[in-house]
């Protein structure tokens, strides 16, 4: 949404991008500020919260699993 406005992309690509976190980091806040996508505010918060929770869980899992494999003591 920063280099290329998402509204220039085909509708199918726009629908896929709405499930990715990039849409909610750059494009939606600017659209909300300009008053263009006022109806997507709550759903945007829920989707970005889901991505955040998913990445937190992935990070916790990676920490537990990979910490045992490579401790790096005395490296």
N, CA, C and O atoms as a Tripos MOL2 file, in Angstrom:
@<TRIPOS>MOLECULE
protein
  300   299    75     0     0
PROTEIN
NO_CHARGES

@<TRIPOS>ATOM
      1 N           0.7900   -1.1960    0.0000 N.3       1 UNK1
      2 CA          0.0000    0.0000    0.0000 C.3       1 UNK1
      3 C           0.8320    1.2580    0.0000 C.2       1 UNK1
      4 O           0.3100    2.3360   -0.2860 O.2       1 UNK1
      5 N           2.1390    1.1560    0.3190 N.am      2 UNK2
      6 CA          2.9660    2.3500    0.3750 C.3       2 UNK2
      7 C           3.5040    2.7140   -0.9980 C.2       2 UNK2
      8 O           3.3830    3.8640   -1.4210 O.2       2 UNK2
      9 N           4.0880    1.7710   -1.6920 N.am      3 UNK3
     10 CA          4.6580    2.0520   -3.0020 C.3       3 UNK3
     11 C           3.6160    2.0170   -4.1060 C.2       3 UNK3
     12 O           3.6790    2.8120   -5.0440 O.2       3 UNK3
     13 N           2.6600    1.1080   -4.0050 N.am      4 UNK4
     14 CA          1.6140    0.9510   -5.0020 C.3       4 UNK4
     15 C           0.2720    0.9160   -4.2760 C.2       4 UNK4
     16 O           0.0430    0.0260   -3.4570 O.2       4 UNK4
     17 N          -0.6090    1.8580   -4.5580 N.am      5 UNK5
     18 CA         -1.9160    1.8280   -3.8860 C.3       5 UNK5
     19 C          -2.6560    0.5260   -4.1810 C.2       5 UNK5
     20 O          -2.7370    0.0940   -5.3310 O.2       5 UNK5
     21 N          -3.1850   -0.0820   -3.1480 N.am      6 UNK6
     22 CA         -3.8540   -1.3700   -3.3030 C.3       6 UNK6
     23 C          -5.1200   -1.2610   -4.1340 C.2       6 UNK6
     24 O          -5.5880   -2.2620   -4.6750 O.2       6 UNK6
     25 N          -5.6810   -0.0670   -4.2450 N.am      7 UNK7
     26 CA         -6.8870    0.0940   -5.0460 C.3       7 UNK7
     27 C          -6.6070   -0.0590   -6.5370 C.2       7 UNK7
     28 O          -7.5420   -0.2230   -7.3210 O.2       7 UNK7
     29 N          -5.3500   -0.0100   -6.9410 N.am      8 UNK8
     30 CA         -4.9980   -0.2100   -8.3490 C.3       8 UNK8
     31 C          -4.9140   -1.6850   -8.7170 C.2       8 UNK8
     32 O          -4.8880   -2.0240   -9.9000 O.2       8 UNK8
     33 N          -4.8710   -2.5570   -7.7310 N.am      9 UNK9
     34 CA         -4.7760   -3.9930   -7.9820 C.3       9 UNK9
     35 C          -6.1490   -4.5740   -8.2720 C.2       9 UNK9
     36 O          -7.1580   -3.9880   -7.8810 O.2       9 UNK9
     37 N          -6.2100   -5.7260   -8.9570 N.am     10 UNK10
     38 CA         -7.5140   -6.3790   -9.1990 C.3      10 UNK10
     39 C          -8.1920   -6.7660   -7.8810 C.2      10 UNK10
     40 O          -7.5280   -6.9390   -6.8600 O.2      10 UNK10
     41 N          -9.5140   -6.8980   -7.9160 N.am     11 UNK11
     42 CA        -10.2760   -7.1910   -6.7000 C.3      11 UNK11
     43 C          -9.8570   -8.5020   -6.0400 C.2      11 UNK11
     44 O          -9.8680   -8.5950   -4.8130 O.2      11 UNK11
     45 N          -9.4900   -9.5090   -6.8170 N.am     12 UNK12
     46 CA         -9.0460  -10.7750   -6.2360 C.3      12 UNK12
     47 C          -7.7870  -10.6000   -5.4030 C.2      12 UNK12
     48 O          -7.6640  -11.1810   -4.3240 O.2      12 UNK12
     49 N          -6.8630   -9.8110   -5.8970 N.am     13 UNK13
     50 CA         -5.6210   -9.5460   -5.1620 C.3      13 UNK13
     51 C          -5.9170   -8.7140   -3.9220 C.2      13 UNK13
     52 O          -5.3210   -8.9340   -2.8680 O.2      13 UNK13
     53 N          -6.8300   -7.7630   -4.0420 N.am     14 UNK14
     54 CA         -7.2040   -6.9460   -2.8810 C.3      14 UNK14
     55 C          -7.8120   -7.8100   -1.7810 C.2      14 UNK14
     56 O          -7.5350   -7.5900   -0.6030 O.2      14 UNK14
     57 N          -8.6320   -8.7820   -2.1450 N.am     15 UNK15
     58 CA         -9.2460   -9.6680   -1.1470 C.3      15 UNK15
     59 C          -8.1950  -10.5170   -0.4360 C.2      15 UNK15
     60 O          -8.2900  -10.7360    0.7710 O.2      15 UNK15
     61 N          -7.2000  -10.9940   -1.1710 N.am     16 UNK16
     62 CA         -6.1100  -11.7730   -0.5560 C.3      16 UNK16
     63 C          -5.2950  -10.8800    0.3700 C.2      16 UNK16
     64 O          -4.9160  -11.3000    1.4630 O.2      16 UNK16
     65 N          -5.0230   -9.6510   -0.0620 N.am     17 UNK17
     66 CA         -4.2220   -8.7350    0.7530 C.3      17 UNK17
     67 C          -4.9230   -8.3430    2.0490 C.2      17 UNK17
     68 O          -4.2650   -7.9710    3.0210 O.2      17 UNK17
     69 N          -6.2410   -8.4230    2.0720 N.am     18 UNK18
     70 CA         -6.9740   -8.0690    3.2900 C.3      18 UNK18
     71 C          -6.7580   -9.0860    4.4110 C.2      18 UNK18
     72 O          -7.0850   -8.8040    5.5640 O.2      18 UNK18
     73 N          -6.2230  -10.2390    4.1000 N.am     19 UNK19
     74 CA         -5.9210  -11.2350    5.1300 C.3      19 UNK19
     75 C          -4.4650  -11.2150    5.5360 C.2      19 UNK19
     76 O          -4.0670  -11.9660    6.4260 O.2      19 UNK19
     77 N          -3.6590  -10.3730    4.9070 N.am     20 UNK20
     78 CA         -2.2350  -10.2610    5.2220 C.3      20 UNK20
     79 C          -2.0240   -9.0930    6.1870 C.2      20 UNK20
     80 O          -2.8120   -8.1470    6.1800 O.2      20 UNK20
     81 N          -0.9880   -9.1380    7.0090 N.am     21 UNK21
     82 CA         -0.7940   -8.0610    7.9810 C.3      21 UNK21
     83 C          -0.3650   -6.7370    7.3490 C.2      21 UNK21
     84 O          -0.5620   -5.6830    7.9540 O.2      21 UNK21
     85 N           0.2110   -6.7650    6.1580 N.am     22 UNK22
     86 CA          0.7230   -5.5410    5.5380 C.3      22 UNK22
     87 C          -0.3960   -4.5440    5.2580 C.2      22 UNK22
     88 O          -0.2030   -3.3330    5.3720 O.2      22 UNK22
     89 N          -1.5440   -5.0530    4.8970 N.am     23 UNK23
     90 CA         -2.7020   -4.2050    4.6170 C.3      23 UNK23
     91 C          -3.0660   -3.3750    5.8450 C.2      23 UNK23
     92 O          -3.4390   -2.2080    5.7210 O.2      23 UNK23
     93 N          -2.9580   -3.9700    7.0200 N.am     24 UNK24
     94 CA         -3.3910   -3.3150    8.2490 C.3      24 UNK24
     95 C          -2.3000   -2.4700    8.8900 C.2      24 UNK24
     96 O          -2.5790   -1.6940    9.8040 O.2      24 UNK24
     97 N          -1.0800   -2.6080    8.4320 N.am     25 UNK25
     98 CA          0.0180   -1.8160    8.9790 C.3      25 UNK25
     99 C           0.1340   -0.4840    8.2630 C.2      25 UNK25
    100 O           0.3460    0.5440    8.9060 O.2      25 UNK25
    101 N           0.0020   -0.4810    6.9510 N.am     26 UNK26
    102 CA          0.1930    0.7310    6.1690 C.3      26 UNK26
    103 C          -1.1020    1.2930    5.5900 C.2      26 UNK26
    104 O          -1.4110    2.4680    5.7860 O.2      26 UNK26
    105 N          -1.8480    0.4720    4.8890 N.am     27 UNK27
    106 CA         -2.9510    0.9600    4.0810 C.3      27 UNK27
    107 C          -4.1760    1.3500    4.9010 C.2      27 UNK27
    108 O          -4.7150    2.4420    4.7210 O.2      27 UNK27
    109 N          -4.6180    0.4810    5.7930 N.am     28 UNK28
    110 CA         -5.8450    0.7470    6.5430 C.3      28 UNK28
    111 C          -5.7350    1.9600    7.4630 C.2      28 UNK28
    112 O          -6.6780    2.7500    7.5020 O.2      28 UNK28
    113 N          -4.6430    2.1580    8.2060 N.am     29 UNK29
    114 CA         -4.5820    3.3670    9.0320 C.3      29 UNK29
    115 C          -4.6960    4.6630    8.2150 C.2      29 UNK29
    116 O          -5.3560    5.6120    8.6360 O.2      29 UNK29
    117 N          -4.0550    4.6890    7.0620 N.am     30 UNK30
    118 CA         -4.1680    5.8810    6.2140 C.3      30 UNK30
    119 C          -5.5920    6.0360    5.6920 C.2      30 UNK30
    120 O          -6.1120    7.1500    5.6300 O.2      30 UNK30
    121 N          -6.2270    4.9210    5.3140 N.am     31 UNK31
    122 CA         -7.6040    4.9830    4.8220 C.3      31 UNK31
    123 C          -8.5710    5.4220    5.9200 C.2      31 UNK31
    124 O          -9.5040    6.1810    5.6600 O.2      31 UNK31
    125 N          -8.3510    4.9470    7.1420 N.am     32 UNK32
    126 CA         -9.1970    5.3730    8.2590 C.3      32 UNK32
    127 C          -9.0230    6.8580    8.5420 C.2      32 UNK32
    128 O          -9.9960    7.5600    8.8160 O.2      32 UNK32
    129 N          -7.7970    7.3310    8.4760 N.am     33 UNK33
    130 CA         -7.5260    8.7510    8.7200 C.3      33 UNK33
    131 C          -8.2150    9.6240    7.6770 C.2      33 UNK33
    132 O          -8.7180   10.7010    7.9970 O.2      33 UNK33
    133 N          -8.2380    9.1610    6.4310 N.am     34 UNK34
    134 CA         -8.8730    9.9160    5.3580 C.3      34 UNK34
    135 C         -10.3840    9.6990    5.2890 C.2      34 UNK34
    136 O         -11.0740   10.3700    4.5210 O.2      34 UNK34
    137 N         -10.8990    8.7620    6.0920 N.am     35 UNK35
    138 CA        -12.3220    8.5070    6.1330 C.3      35 UNK35
    139 C         -12.8270    7.6350    4.9930 C.2      35 UNK35
    140 O         -14.0180    7.6540    4.6830 O.2      35 UNK35
    141 N         -11.9390    6.8720    4.3640 N.am     36 UNK36
    142 CA        -12.3280    6.0630    3.2230 C.3      36 UNK36
    143 C         -12.8500    4.6830    3.6070 C.2      36 UNK36
    144 O         -13.7570    4.1720    2.9500 O.2      36 UNK36
    145 N         -12.3100    4.0760    4.6380 N.am     37 UNK37
    146 CA        -12.6610    2.6950    5.0170 C.3      37 UNK37
    147 C         -13.1240    2.6330    6.4680 C.2      37 UNK37
    148 O         -12.6240    1.8170    7.2420 O.2      37 UNK37
    149 N         -14.0550    3.4720    6.8380 N.am     38 UNK38
    150 CA        -14.4840    3.5580    8.2360 C.3      38 UNK38
    151 C         -15.1150    2.2600    8.7260 C.2      38 UNK38
    152 O         -15.0770    1.9800    9.9250 O.2      38 UNK38
    153 N         -15.6940    1.4600    7.8320 N.am     39 UNK39
    154 CA        -16.3670    0.2340    8.2530 C.3      39 UNK39
    155 C         -15.3960   -0.9110    8.5250 C.2      39 UNK39
    156 O         -15.8150   -1.9410    9.0530 O.2      39 UNK39
    157 N         -14.1230   -0.7700    8.1860 N.am     40 UNK40
    158 CA        -13.1460   -1.8450    8.3790 C.3      40 UNK40
    159 C         -12.2940   -1.6730    9.6360 C.2      40 UNK40
    160 O         -11.3640   -2.4530    9.8440 O.2      40 UNK40
    161 N         -12.5730   -0.7020   10.4630 N.am     41 UNK41
    162 CA        -11.7370   -0.4350   11.6340 C.3      41 UNK41
    163 C         -11.7030   -1.5770   12.6310 C.2      41 UNK41
    164 O         -10.6250   -2.0130   13.0360 O.2      41 UNK41
    165 N         -12.8670   -2.0680   13.0320 N.am     42 UNK42
    166 CA        -12.9400   -3.1310   14.0440 C.3      42 UNK42
    167 C         -12.4240   -4.4490   13.4770 C.2      42 UNK42
    168 O         -11.6660   -5.1540   14.1420 O.2      42 UNK42
    169 N         -12.8280   -4.7860   12.2590 N.am     43 UNK43
    170 CA        -12.3530   -6.0410   11.6680 C.3      43 UNK43
    171 C         -10.8400   -5.9920   11.4560 C.2      43 UNK43
    172 O         -10.1630   -7.0120   11.5900 O.2      43 UNK43
    173 N         -10.3090   -4.8250   11.1270 N.am     44 UNK44
    174 CA         -8.8620   -4.6750   10.9810 C.3      44 UNK44
    175 C          -8.1270   -4.9190   12.2870 C.2      44 UNK44
    176 O          -7.0800   -5.5670   12.3100 O.2      44 UNK44
    177 N          -8.6800   -4.3980   13.3710 N.am     45 UNK45
    178 CA         -8.0710   -4.6380   14.6810 C.3      45 UNK45
    179 C          -8.0970   -6.1160   15.0470 C.2      45 UNK45
    180 O          -7.1280   -6.6360   15.6010 O.2      45 UNK45
    181 N          -9.1910   -6.7920   14.7440 N.am     46 UNK46
    182 CA         -9.2920   -8.2140   15.0580 C.3      46 UNK46
    183 C          -8.3140   -9.0490   14.2340 C.2      46 UNK46
    184 O          -7.6930   -9.9730   14.7590 O.2      46 UNK46
    185 N          -8.1760   -8.7330   12.9580 N.am     47 UNK47
    186 CA         -7.2620   -9.5050   12.1160 C.3      47 UNK47
    187 C          -5.8160   -9.2550   12.5090 C.2      47 UNK47
    188 O          -5.0330  -10.2030   12.5700 O.2      47 UNK47
    189 N          -5.4350   -8.0100   12.7780 N.am     48 UNK48
    190 CA         -4.0420   -7.7410   13.1650 C.3      48 UNK48
    191 C          -3.7660   -8.3130   14.5560 C.2      48 UNK48
    192 O          -2.6320   -8.6920   14.8470 O.2      48 UNK48
    193 N          -4.7880   -8.3830   15.4250 N.am     49 UNK49
    194 CA         -4.6060   -9.0340   16.7340 C.3      49 UNK49
    195 C          -4.3870  -10.5280   16.5490 C.2      49 UNK49
    196 O          -3.5870  -11.1310   17.2650 O.2      49 UNK49
    197 N          -5.0890  -11.1280   15.5980 N.am     50 UNK50
    198 CA         -4.8770  -12.5460   15.3030 C.3      50 UNK50
    199 C          -3.4730  -12.8160   14.7800 C.2      50 UNK50
    200 O          -2.8300  -13.7810   15.1930 O.2      50 UNK50
    201 N          -2.9960  -11.9710   13.8750 N.am     51 UNK51
    202 CA         -1.6250  -12.1210   13.3680 C.3      51 UNK51
    203 C          -0.6080  -11.9520   14.5050 C.2      51 UNK51
    204 O           0.3730  -12.6910   14.5830 O.2      51 UNK51
    205 N          -0.8500  -10.9840   15.3760 N.am     52 UNK52
    206 CA          0.0750  -10.7520   16.4920 C.3      52 UNK52
    207 C           0.1040  -11.9520   17.4250 C.2      52 UNK52
    208 O           1.1770  -12.4060   17.8220 O.2      52 UNK52
    209 N          -1.0650  -12.4660   17.7780 N.am     53 UNK53
    210 CA         -1.1260  -13.6390   18.6590 C.3      53 UNK53
    211 C          -0.4680  -14.8480   17.9980 C.2      53 UNK53
    212 O           0.2310  -15.6140   18.6610 O.2      53 UNK53
    213 N          -0.6890  -15.0180   16.7060 N.am     54 UNK54
    214 CA         -0.0760  -16.1290   15.9960 C.3      54 UNK54
    215 C           1.4420  -16.0510   15.9890 C.2      54 UNK54
    216 O           2.1240  -17.0550   16.1970 O.2      54 UNK54
    217 N           1.9650  -14.8620   15.7500 N.am     55 UNK55
    218 CA          3.4200  -14.7070   15.7500 C.3      55 UNK55
    219 C           4.0040  -14.8180   17.1540 C.2      55 UNK55
    220 O           5.1290  -15.2920   17.3120 O.2      55 UNK55
    221 N           3.2700  -14.3930   18.1720 N.am     56 UNK56
    222 CA          3.7440  -14.5850   19.5490 C.3      56 UNK56
    223 C           3.8090  -16.0720   19.8890 C.2      56 UNK56
    224 O           4.7770  -16.5280   20.4970 O.2      56 UNK56
    225 N           2.7930  -16.8220   19.5030 N.am     57 UNK57
    226 CA          2.8050  -18.2660   19.7420 C.3      57 UNK57
    227 C           3.9200  -18.9560   18.9520 C.2      57 UNK57
    228 O           4.5890  -19.8490   19.4720 O.2      57 UNK57
    229 N           4.1170  -18.5470   17.7090 N.am     58 UNK58
    230 CA          5.2000  -19.1000   16.9040 C.3      58 UNK58
    231 C           6.5620  -18.7910   17.5210 C.2      58 UNK58
    232 O           7.4500  -19.6430   17.5240 O.2      58 UNK58
    233 N           6.7270  -17.5880   18.0380 N.am     59 UNK59
    234 CA          7.9790  -17.2190   18.6850 C.3      59 UNK59
    235 C           8.2430  -18.0120   19.9570 C.2      59 UNK59
    236 O           9.3720  -18.4300   20.2170 O.2      59 UNK59
    237 N           7.1900  -18.2150   20.7490 N.am     60 UNK60
    238 CA          7.3360  -19.0180   21.9640 C.3      60 UNK60
    239 C           7.7000  -20.4570   21.6300 C.2      60 UNK60
    240 O           8.5730  -21.0470   22.2660 O.2      60 UNK60
    241 N           7.0290  -21.0180   20.6290 N.am     61 UNK61
    242 CA          7.3360  -22.3780   20.2090 C.3      61 UNK61
    243 C           8.7740  -22.4760   19.7010 C.2      61 UNK61
    244 O           9.4980  -23.4020   20.0680 O.2      61 UNK61
    245 N           9.1880  -21.5360   18.8670 N.am     62 UNK62
    246 CA         10.5490  -21.5490   18.3310 C.3      62 UNK62
    247 C          11.5730  -21.4010   19.4570 C.2      62 UNK62
    248 O          12.6190  -22.0500   19.4220 O.2      62 UNK62
    249 N          11.2950  -20.5710   20.4380 N.am     63 UNK63
    250 CA         12.2180  -20.3900   21.5540 C.3      63 UNK63
    251 C          12.3920  -21.7010   22.3190 C.2      63 UNK63
    252 O          13.5140  -22.0920   22.6390 O.2      63 UNK63
    253 N          11.2850  -22.3740   22.6100 N.am     64 UNK64
    254 CA         11.3720  -23.6320   23.3680 C.3      64 UNK64
    255 C          12.1030  -24.7230   22.5950 C.2      64 UNK64
    256 O          12.9370  -25.4330   23.1570 O.2      64 UNK64
    257 N          11.7950  -24.8570   21.3180 N.am     65 UNK65
    258 CA         12.3780  -25.9350   20.5200 C.3      65 UNK65
    259 C          13.8290  -25.6410   20.1690 C.2      65 UNK65
    260 O          14.6870  -26.5070   20.3370 O.2      65 UNK65
    261 N          14.1170  -24.4570   19.6930 N.am     66 UNK66
    262 CA         15.4550  -24.1410   19.1960 C.3      66 UNK66
    263 C          16.4460  -23.8600   20.3180 C.2      66 UNK66
    264 O          17.6530  -23.9820   20.1090 O.2      66 UNK66
    265 N          15.9780  -23.4930   21.4790 N.am     67 UNK67
    266 CA         16.8830  -23.2420   22.5960 C.3      67 UNK67
    267 C          17.5890  -24.5170   23.0120 C.2      67 UNK67
    268 O          18.7550  -24.4870   23.4050 O.2      67 UNK67
    269 N          16.8820  -25.6490   22.9260 N.am     68 UNK68
    270 CA         17.4880  -26.9280   23.2760 C.3      68 UNK68
    271 C          18.5360  -27.3640   22.2420 C.2      68 UNK68
    272 O          19.5300  -28.0000   22.5920 O.2      68 UNK68
    273 N          18.3130  -27.0250   20.9930 N.am     69 UNK69
    274 CA         19.2140  -27.4440   19.9180 C.3      69 UNK69
    275 C          20.5150  -26.6660   19.8870 C.2      69 UNK69
    276 O          21.5660  -27.2340   19.5900 O.2      69 UNK69
    277 N          20.4660  -25.3650   20.1910 N.am     70 UNK70
    278 CA         21.6490  -24.5230   20.0850 C.3      70 UNK70
    279 C          21.7010  -23.5640   21.2450 C.2      70 UNK70
    280 O          21.0360  -22.5280   21.2390 O.2      70 UNK70
    281 N          22.4980  -23.9120   22.2490 N.am     71 UNK71
    282 CA         22.5880  -23.0430   23.4130 C.3      71 UNK71
    283 C          23.6050  -21.9320   23.2100 C.2      71 UNK71
    284 O          23.4600  -20.8570   23.7920 O.2      71 UNK71
    285 N          24.6180  -22.1600   22.4080 N.am     72 UNK72
    286 CA         25.6090  -21.1270   22.1180 C.3      72 UNK72
    287 C          26.4680  -20.7330   23.3090 C.2      72 UNK72
    288 O          26.8960  -19.5830   23.4000 O.2      72 UNK72
    289 N          26.7270  -21.6500   24.2120 N.am     73 UNK73
    290 CA         27.5260  -21.3480   25.3950 C.3      73 UNK73
    291 C          28.9930  -21.2450   25.0120 C.2      73 UNK73
    292 O          29.5430  -22.1620   24.4010 O.2      73 UNK73
    293 N          29.6130  -20.1620   25.3600 N.am     74 UNK74
    294 CA         31.0480  -19.9770   25.0860 C.3      74 UNK74
    295 C          31.3730  -19.7550   23.6300 C.2      74 UNK74
    296 O          32.4990  -19.9950   23.1950 O.2      74 UNK74
    297 N          30.4060  -19.3040   22.8820 N.am     75 UNK75
    298 CA         30.6400  -19.0860   21.4470 C.3      75 UNK75
    299 C          31.5860  -17.9460   21.2810 C.2      75 UNK75
    300 O          31.9270  -17.5850   20.1540 O.2      75 UNK75
@<TRIPOS>BOND
     1     1     2 1
     2     2     3 1
     3     3     4 2
     4     3     5 am
     5     5     6 1
     6     6     7 1
     7     7     8 2
     8     7     9 am
     9     9    10 1
    10    10    11 1
    11    11    12 2
    12    11    13 am
    13    13    14 1
    14    14    15 1
    15    15    16 2
    16    15    17 am
    17    17    18 1
    18    18    19 1
    19    19    20 2
    20    19    21 am
    21    21    22 1
    22    22    23 1
    23    23    24 2
    24    23    25 am
    25    25    26 1
    26    26    27 1
    27    27    28 2
    28    27    29 am
    29    29    30 1
    30    30    31 1
    31    31    32 2
    32    31    33 am
    33    33    34 1
    34    34    35 1
    35    35    36 2
    36    35    37 am
    37    37    38 1
    38    38    39 1
    39    39    40 2
    40    39    41 am
    41    41    42 1
    42    42    43 1
    43    43    44 2
    44    43    45 am
    45    45    46 1
    46    46    47 1
    47    47    48 2
    48    47    49 am
    49    49    50 1
    50    50    51 1
    51    51    52 2
    52    51    53 am
    53    53    54 1
    54    54    55 1
    55    55    56 2
    56    55    57 am
    57    57    58 1
    58    58    59 1
    59    59    60 2
    60    59    61 am
    61    61    62 1
    62    62    63 1
    63    63    64 2
    64    63    65 am
    65    65    66 1
    66    66    67 1
    67    67    68 2
    68    67    69 am
    69    69    70 1
    70    70    71 1
    71    71    72 2
    72    71    73 am
    73    73    74 1
    74    74    75 1
    75    75    76 2
    76    75    77 am
    77    77    78 1
    78    78    79 1
    79    79    80 2
    80    79    81 am
    81    81    82 1
    82    82    83 1
    83    83    84 2
    84    83    85 am
    85    85    86 1
    86    86    87 1
    87    87    88 2
    88    87    89 am
    89    89    90 1
    90    90    91 1
    91    91    92 2
    92    91    93 am
    93    93    94 1
    94    94    95 1
    95    95    96 2
    96    95    97 am
    97    97    98 1
    98    98    99 1
    99    99   100 2
   100    99   101 am
   101   101   102 1
   102   102   103 1
   103   103   104 2
   104   103   105 am
   105   105   106 1
   106   106   107 1
   107   107   108 2
   108   107   109 am
   109   109   110 1
   110   110   111 1
   111   111   112 2
   112   111   113 am
   113   113   114 1
   114   114   115 1
   115   115   116 2
   116   115   117 am
   117   117   118 1
   118   118   119 1
   119   119   120 2
   120   119   121 am
   121   121   122 1
   122   122   123 1
   123   123   124 2
   124   123   125 am
   125   125   126 1
   126   126   127 1
   127   127   128 2
   128   127   129 am
   129   129   130 1
   130   130   131 1
   131   131   132 2
   132   131   133 am
   133   133   134 1
   134   134   135 1
   135   135   136 2
   136   135   137 am
   137   137   138 1
   138   138   139 1
   139   139   140 2
   140   139   141 am
   141   141   142 1
   142   142   143 1
   143   143   144 2
   144   143   145 am
   145   145   146 1
   146   146   147 1
   147   147   148 2
   148   147   149 am
   149   149   150 1
   150   150   151 1
   151   151   152 2
   152   151   153 am
   153   153   154 1
   154   154   155 1
   155   155   156 2
   156   155   157 am
   157   157   158 1
   158   158   159 1
   159   159   160 2
   160   159   161 am
   161   161   162 1
   162   162   163 1
   163   163   164 2
   164   163   165 am
   165   165   166 1
   166   166   167 1
   167   167   168 2
   168   167   169 am
   169   169   170 1
   170   170   171 1
   171   171   172 2
   172   171   173 am
   173   173   174 1
   174   174   175 1
   175   175   176 2
   176   175   177 am
   177   177   178 1
   178   178   179 1
   179   179   180 2
   180   179   181 am
   181   181   182 1
   182   182   183 1
   183   183   184 2
   184   183   185 am
   185   185   186 1
   186   186   187 1
   187   187   188 2
   188   187   189 am
   189   189   190 1
   190   190   191 1
   191   191   192 2
   192   191   193 am
   193   193   194 1
   194   194   195 1
   195   195   196 2
   196   195   197 am
   197   197   198 1
   198   198   199 1
   199   199   200 2
   200   199   201 am
   201   201   202 1
   202   202   203 1
   203   203   204 2
   204   203   205 am
   205   205   206 1
   206   206   207 1
   207   207   208 2
   208   207   209 am
   209   209   210 1
   210   210   211 1
   211   211   212 2
   212   211   213 am
   213   213   214 1
   214   214   215 1
   215   215   216 2
   216   215   217 am
   217   217   218 1
   218   218   219 1
   219   219   220 2
   220   219   221 am
   221   221   222 1
   222   222   223 1
   223   223   224 2
   224   223   225 am
   225   225   226 1
   226   226   227 1
   227   227   228 2
   228   227   229 am
   229   229   230 1
   230   230   231 1
   231   231   232 2
   232   231   233 am
   233   233   234 1
   234   234   235 1
   235   235   236 2
   236   235   237 am
   237   237   238 1
   238   238   239 1
   239   239   240 2
   240   239   241 am
   241   241   242 1
   242   242   243 1
   243   243   244 2
   244   243   245 am
   245   245   246 1
   246   246   247 1
   247   247   248 2
   248   247   249 am
   249   249   250 1
   250   250   251 1
   251   251   252 2
   252   251   253 am
   253   253   254 1
   254   254   255 1
   255   255   256 2
   256   255   257 am
   257   257   258 1
   258   258   259 1
   259   259   260 2
   260   259   261 am
   261   261   262 1
   262   262   263 1
   263   263   264 2
   264   263   265 am
   265   265   266 1
   266   266   267 1
   267   267   268 2
   268   267   269 am
   269   269   270 1
   270   270   271 1
   271   271   272 2
   272   271   273 am
   273   273   274 1
   274   274   275 1
   275   275   276 2
   276   275   277 am
   277   277   278 1
   278   278   279 1
   279   279   280 2
   280   279   281 am
   281   281   282 1
   282   282   283 1
   283   283   284 2
   284   283   285 am
   285   285   286 1
   286   286   287 1
   287   287   288 2
   288   287   289 am
   289   289   290 1
   290   290   291 1
   291   291   292 2
   292   291   293 am
   293   293   294 1
   294   294   295 1
   295   295   296 2
   296   295   297 am
   297   297   298 1
   298   298   299 1
   299   299   300 2
@<TRIPOS>SUBSTRUCTURE
     1 UNK1         2 RESIDUE 1 A UNK
     2 UNK2         6 RESIDUE 1 A UNK
     3 UNK3        10 RESIDUE 1 A UNK
     4 UNK4        14 RESIDUE 1 A UNK
     5 UNK5        18 RESIDUE 1 A UNK
     6 UNK6        22 RESIDUE 1 A UNK
     7 UNK7        26 RESIDUE 1 A UNK
     8 UNK8        30 RESIDUE 1 A UNK
     9 UNK9        34 RESIDUE 1 A UNK
    10 UNK10       38 RESIDUE 1 A UNK
    11 UNK11       42 RESIDUE 1 A UNK
    12 UNK12       46 RESIDUE 1 A UNK
    13 UNK13       50 RESIDUE 1 A UNK
    14 UNK14       54 RESIDUE 1 A UNK
    15 UNK15       58 RESIDUE 1 A UNK
    16 UNK16       62 RESIDUE 1 A UNK
    17 UNK17       66 RESIDUE 1 A UNK
    18 UNK18       70 RESIDUE 1 A UNK
    19 UNK19       74 RESIDUE 1 A UNK
    20 UNK20       78 RESIDUE 1 A UNK
    21 UNK21       82 RESIDUE 1 A UNK
    22 UNK22       86 RESIDUE 1 A UNK
    23 UNK23       90 RESIDUE 1 A UNK
    24 UNK24       94 RESIDUE 1 A UNK
    25 UNK25       98 RESIDUE 1 A UNK
    26 UNK26      102 RESIDUE 1 A UNK
    27 UNK27      106 RESIDUE 1 A UNK
    28 UNK28      110 RESIDUE 1 A UNK
    29 UNK29      114 RESIDUE 1 A UNK
    30 UNK30      118 RESIDUE 1 A UNK
    31 UNK31      122 RESIDUE 1 A UNK
    32 UNK32      126 RESIDUE 1 A UNK
    33 UNK33      130 RESIDUE 1 A UNK
    34 UNK34      134 RESIDUE 1 A UNK
    35 UNK35      138 RESIDUE 1 A UNK
    36 UNK36      142 RESIDUE 1 A UNK
    37 UNK37      146 RESIDUE 1 A UNK
    38 UNK38      150 RESIDUE 1 A UNK
    39 UNK39      154 RESIDUE 1 A UNK
    40 UNK40      158 RESIDUE 1 A UNK
    41 UNK41      162 RESIDUE 1 A UNK
    42 UNK42      166 RESIDUE 1 A UNK
    43 UNK43      170 RESIDUE 1 A UNK
    44 UNK44      174 RESIDUE 1 A UNK
    45 UNK45      178 RESIDUE 1 A UNK
    46 UNK46      182 RESIDUE 1 A UNK
    47 UNK47      186 RESIDUE 1 A UNK
    48 UNK48      190 RESIDUE 1 A UNK
    49 UNK49      194 RESIDUE 1 A UNK
    50 UNK50      198 RESIDUE 1 A UNK
    51 UNK51      202 RESIDUE 1 A UNK
    52 UNK52      206 RESIDUE 1 A UNK
    53 UNK53      210 RESIDUE 1 A UNK
    54 UNK54      214 RESIDUE 1 A UNK
    55 UNK55      218 RESIDUE 1 A UNK
    56 UNK56      222 RESIDUE 1 A UNK
    57 UNK57      226 RESIDUE 1 A UNK
    58 UNK58      230 RESIDUE 1 A UNK
    59 UNK59      234 RESIDUE 1 A UNK
    60 UNK60      238 RESIDUE 1 A UNK
    61 UNK61      242 RESIDUE 1 A UNK
    62 UNK62      246 RESIDUE 1 A UNK
    63 UNK63      250 RESIDUE 1 A UNK
    64 UNK64      254 RESIDUE 1 A UNK
    65 UNK65      258 RESIDUE 1 A UNK
    66 UNK66      262 RESIDUE 1 A UNK
    67 UNK67      266 RESIDUE 1 A UNK
    68 UNK68      270 RESIDUE 1 A UNK
    69 UNK69      274 RESIDUE 1 A UNK
    70 UNK70      278 RESIDUE 1 A UNK
    71 UNK71      282 RESIDUE 1 A UNK
    72 UNK72      286 RESIDUE 1 A UNK
    73 UNK73      290 RESIDUE 1 A UNK
    74 UNK74      294 RESIDUE 1 A UNK
    75 UNK75      298 RESIDUE 1 A UNK
